[in-house]
Amino acid sequence: MARRSARPSVPAVCPCGLGAPYAECCGAFHAGRAAAPTAERLMRSRYAAFAVGDGEYLLRTWHSSTRPAELRLDDSLRWTGLDVLATSGGTAFHTAGTVEFVAHYRGAGEAGEQRENSRFVREDGAWVYVDALP
């Protein structure tokens, strides 16, 4: 179960960094109107889900073998930007891929970042997040 006390307003421009309107970009994935076509797009949509407080989408796009039973999003964090540093595999022609990124946030009046090299695979034909590589 995903929990968050208050959901931020839906942004006009998608937080994923591609510059498209949210409703036509990651909003379509979050609403279930489309599926992420690549591992990178899934990673971007998961970042956007953190930014808009969509914990249900995060759980839905987490691999069944590593998915937590519940997810509590931190209401005190405001996600402020995403930099994709590198990708490997993860296209329509692959069944696995990685995305290295830096996600920027503000919390408790200070800037912070999360650096990760995430691993993605296809599960039942759809891209899902597995875990972070060491």
Protein Blocks (a to p, Z undefined) as FASTA:
>chain_A
ZZdfbdcdddfbdfklnopafklmmmmmmnopaccfbfklmmmmmmmmmmnopaklmmmm
gcfklpcfbdcddfkbccfbdcdfbdeehilkbcbdcddddddddeehiacddddddddd
deehiacdfbdcZZ
